[in-house]
Amino acid sequence: MDLKGKRVLITGGSSGIGLAIAHAMMSKGAHVVITGRNGERLTRATKALVVNGSDVAAVRADVATADGRARSLEECLAVLGGLDILVNNAGGVRAGRLESTTEDEIRAMVEVDLVAPILLTQAALPHLRASGDGLIVNVASGIALIGAPFYATYAGVKGGLARFSEALRRELKGEGIHVLTLYPGATDTPMMQSSKAGPELGFTREPAEAVAEALIEGIGADAFEVIRGGEIRAKMIATNRDNPAAIDERFLIIKPALEEAVRGHSAL
Ligand SMILES: NC(=O)c1ccc[n+]([C@@H]2O[C@H](COP(=O)([O-])OP(=O)(O)OC[C@H]3O[C@@H](n4cnc5c(N)ncnc54)[C@H](OP(=O)(O)O)[C@@H]3O)[C@@H](O)[C@H]2O)c1
């Protein structure tokens, strides 16, 4: 797909990966609307997102609510006059043992990471069909491919989003709407600030711009998925499929250190 002139809605485009995707898409000539809950963060992002003389529109809305989803879409359509690309990027995480995760935290992850992208996609579909050359990008996570301890709920919802994405791609095949799943690995964004897990535990962080550039390349190639983490990660994904007990053993060794490092990891 050529991004020039494409009309794009990016949920959670005020920070991190979403912000980098907005910038990268604008650099390719796309017209972008971003969303987020925090007004100051949105204002900072809109000021930063002036590319080749074009700027970005922002909608302050909580995508985890019905009203927030409706306003995100309506205001985006009002600004852009239609929609070619939906990027379901807004997300949240709370790490820690399942027993020490509250029901509210669990439900918050289910709502923002899984229910919101499904319902926003459903609402956006008539507009993506009208485009004739539509694209849905679902931002899952590497954890959807290899479940990590202390991220059980997050792995569950991101894994759910990834399968939703795959099934919908097949459902829409031949109908003018492509679906791409993005699997970022650990990425240096505000979401990761409260995590102390570093390279020693397998969480080497890359810049959000690198994830965005890989996505742009994937869109250009009509890829089904973009998986970050390189060869090492690809081997680990294969091992997880063919010999999951080996991955269990690796996690067993680092479990105490990992539990301690991610105890405070929260971005909801
Ligand atoms: N960073 C990583 O290591 C990593 C790895 C794998 C996958 N991911 C995924 O990548 C996506 C982006 O994460 P990030 O690392 O870029 O995080 P981030 O820097 O914290 O950005 C998250 C964005 O989503 C917005 N957001 C969160 N909840 C929202 C809601 N309910 N309604 C509307 N906007 C909401 C945030 O703005 P407000 O807070 O102002 O609403 C912000 O713009 C997420 O889906 C995340 O799960 C991240």
The ligand as an SDF file (V2000), in Angstrom:
LIG
                    3D

 48 52  0  0  0  0  0  0  0  0999 V2000
    6.4720   -0.3280   24.8370 N   0  0  0  0  0  0  0  0  0  0  0  0
    6.5630   -1.6500   24.6850 C   0  0  0  0  0  0  0  0  0  0  0  0
    7.5550   -2.2780   25.1030 O   0  0  0  0  0  0  0  0  0  0  0  0
    5.4650   -2.4000   23.9590 C   0  0  0  0  0  0  0  0  0  0  0  0
    5.7320   -3.7330   23.5860 C   0  0  0  0  0  0  0  0  0  0  0  0
    4.7530   -4.4500   22.9270 C   0  0  0  0  0  0  0  0  0  0  0  0
    3.5370   -3.8540   22.6330 C   0  0  0  0  0  0  0  0  0  0  0  0
    3.3000   -2.5720   23.0050 N   0  0  0  0  0  0  0  0  0  0  0  0
    1.9960   -2.0100   22.6690 C   0  0  0  0  0  0  0  0  0  0  0  0
    2.1830   -0.8680   21.8570 O   0  0  0  0  0  0  0  0  0  0  0  0
    1.0950    0.0260   22.0370 C   0  0  0  0  0  0  0  0  0  0  0  0
    1.6240    1.4090   22.3340 C   0  0  0  0  0  0  0  0  0  0  0  0
    2.3410    1.3470   23.5500 O   0  0  0  0  0  0  0  0  0  0  0  0
    3.5010    2.3730   23.9350 P   0  0  0  0  0  0  0  0  0  0  0  0
    4.6160    1.5670   24.4740 O   0  0  0  0  0  0  0  0  0  0  0  0
    3.7290    3.3190   22.8370 O   0  0  0  0  0  0  0  0  0  0  0  0
    2.8210    3.0640   25.1990 O   0  0  0  0  0  0  0  0  0  0  0  0
    2.6930    4.5960   25.6300 P   0  0  0  0  0  0  0  0  0  0  0  0
    3.9080    5.3610   25.2740 O   0  0  0  0  0  0  0  0  0  0  0  0
    2.2580    4.5550   27.0460 O   0  0  0  0  0  0  0  0  0  0  0  0
    1.5010    5.1090   24.7180 O   0  0  0  0  0  0  0  0  0  0  0  0
    0.2100    4.6350   24.8830 C   0  0  0  0  0  0  0  0  0  0  0  0
   -0.7210    5.5570   24.1300 C   0  0  0  0  0  0  0  0  0  0  0  0
   -2.0500    5.0490   24.2570 O   0  0  0  0  0  0  0  0  0  0  0  0
   -2.8670    6.0640   24.8320 C   0  0  0  0  0  0  0  0  0  0  0  0
   -3.9060    5.4070   25.5960 N   0  0  0  0  0  0  0  0  0  0  0  0
   -3.7840    4.5320   26.6140 C   0  0  0  0  0  0  0  0  0  0  0  0
   -4.9880    4.1440   27.0580 N   0  0  0  0  0  0  0  0  0  0  0  0
   -5.8960    4.8000   26.2880 C   0  0  0  0  0  0  0  0  0  0  0  0
   -7.3100    4.8320   26.2630 C   0  0  0  0  0  0  0  0  0  0  0  0
   -8.0370    4.1230   27.1380 N   0  0  0  0  0  0  0  0  0  0  0  0
   -7.9200    5.6020   25.3370 N   0  0  0  0  0  0  0  0  0  0  0  0
   -7.1900    6.3210   24.4530 C   0  0  0  0  0  0  0  0  0  0  0  0
   -5.8610    6.3530   24.4330 N   0  0  0  0  0  0  0  0  0  0  0  0
   -5.2190    5.5860   25.3520 C   0  0  0  0  0  0  0  0  0  0  0  0
   -1.9100    6.9180   25.6540 C   0  0  0  0  0  0  0  0  0  0  0  0
   -2.3840    8.2270   25.9170 O   0  0  0  0  0  0  0  0  0  0  0  0
   -3.2030    8.5730   27.2720 P   0  0  0  0  0  0  0  0  0  0  0  0
   -2.5270    7.8340   28.3930 O   0  0  0  0  0  0  0  0  0  0  0  0
   -3.1420   10.0490   27.3870 O   0  0  0  0  0  0  0  0  0  0  0  0
   -4.5910    8.0780   27.0330 O   0  0  0  0  0  0  0  0  0  0  0  0
   -0.7330    6.9730   24.6930 C   0  0  0  0  0  0  0  0  0  0  0  0
   -0.9850    7.8770   23.6510 O   0  0  0  0  0  0  0  0  0  0  0  0
    0.2370   -0.5630   23.1660 C   0  0  0  0  0  0  0  0  0  0  0  0
   -0.8460   -1.2650   22.6110 O   0  0  0  0  0  0  0  0  0  0  0  0
    1.1910   -1.5190   23.8430 C   0  0  0  0  0  0  0  0  0  0  0  0
    0.5000   -2.5510   24.5120 O   0  0  0  0  0  0  0  0  0  0  0  0
    4.2400   -1.8290   23.6500 C   0  0  0  0  0  0  0  0  0  0  0  0
  1  2  1  0
  2  3  2  0
  2  4  1  0
  4  5  1  0
  4 48  2  0
  5  6  2  0
  6  7  1  0
  7  8  2  0
  8  9  1  0
  8 48  1  0
  9 10  1  0
  9 46  1  0
 10 11  1  0
 11 12  1  0
 11 44  1  0
 12 13  1  0
 13 14  1  0
 14 15  2  0
 14 16  1  0
 14 17  1  0
 17 18  1  0
 18 19  2  0
 18 20  1  0
 18 21  1  0
 21 22  1  0
 22 23  1  0
 23 24  1  0
 23 42  1  0
 24 25  1  0
 25 26  1  0
 25 36  1  0
 26 27  1  0
 26 35  1  0
 27 28  2  0
 28 29  1  0
 29 30  1  0
 29 35  2  0
 30 31  1  0
 30 32  2  0
 32 33  1  0
 33 34  2  0
 34 35  1  0
 36 37  1  0
 36 42  1  0
 37 38  1  0
 38 39  2  0
 38 40  1  0
 38 41  1  0
 42 43  1  0
 44 45  1  0
 44 46  1  0
 46 47  1  0
M  CHG  2   8   1  16  -1
M  END
$$$$
